[in-house]
Amino acid sequence: MEREVGDVDGDGHLDIVISDSGLPALIVFNGNGNAGVTRETISTPYGSPTVLALGSFTSPDTITDIAYAVAGYPRVVTPIVVNNTIPLWTNRVSASAIHLR
């Protein structure tokens, strides 16, 4: 299991992203700033994530993206936040230029 902490939904509050080797998904706990969270599941096609990292991988924006690898193939998930709601996640894109740990 891997865990990363960062503001992945752009609301200014810390969120927790978890990958579990037994699930073909990422679990995101979106922090609300009042010690509460909202749980969200992001499906990861092709299997269970084995490596997880947060950062701004899709420049020139400064949005925190979620990068992960499934069976050695790196992928990036980018949030699209509309009207300060829980983000919609874009389709996974190949991240061949990204070296994860």
N, C-alpha and C positions, 0 to 999 in steps of 0.2 A: 504494500500500500504506500502510495506517495501522497504528500500533502504540500500545498503551496498556499500562501496568503497574499492577497493583493486586492485592489479595487477593480474587479473585472466587469462590473456593471456601470461604472462611471458615476456613481452617486456620492462619492467622497467617503464611503464607509468600507472598512475591510471586509473581504469575502474569503471564504475558505473553499479551495478546489481540491477534491480527493479523487484519486484513481485507485481502483481496487482490481487486482489482477484476476479476480473471479467474475467481474462484470464487464460487458462490452459498453461501458458508459463512463462518463465523468459525473461526479456528484458535486454540485455547487451549492454552498450555503451562503446566500446573499445577506450580508449584515445590514441592519436598518438603523444603526446608530443608537438604539435604545436597548441594547443587549438581546435583541431578538434577531431571528434569521428566517429566511424563506428558502426551502429546499427546492432545487431544480435538478433535473437529470438531462444530460446531453448525451445522446446516443453516439457511439464511436463505431462506425462501420469497420468491418474487417477484424474485429476482435477486441480484446481487453488492452487498455493502455499499459505500457511497461515503464515509460519515462514521462515525466510531467515537468513543465516549466512555465512561468509567467513572464511576460515582457511585451514591449512594443515591437513586434516582429514585422508588421505590415506598414512600414513608413510610407508617407510622411506623417501619418497621424500619431498621436500620443496615447491612443487607447490601449489599455492593457489587454493583450491577447493571451489565449491559452494555447500552448504548444504541447503536443504529446506524440508519442510514437507507439505504433502497433506493429508487432513483429518486425521491428527495425525500420519501418517506414514512417518518417516524420510527417505530421499534419499540424495545421494551425486552425483554431476556431476564433473568429472575431465577433465580438458583440456589436449589435446595432441597437442603441437605446433610443426609444421614441417617447417623448413627453415624460421623461424620468420614470418609466416603468421598468419592470424586469426585462432584460434584453432579449431580443430575438437573436438567435445565433446563425451566422451565415453558414453556407455549406462549407465543408472541410476542403481546404486547398492543400496541394502538395507543398511541402516546405523543404525541398531538397537543399536549399542554401543554408538551412539552419542546422547547426550542430548541437544536439542536446546532450549535455553531460557526457 
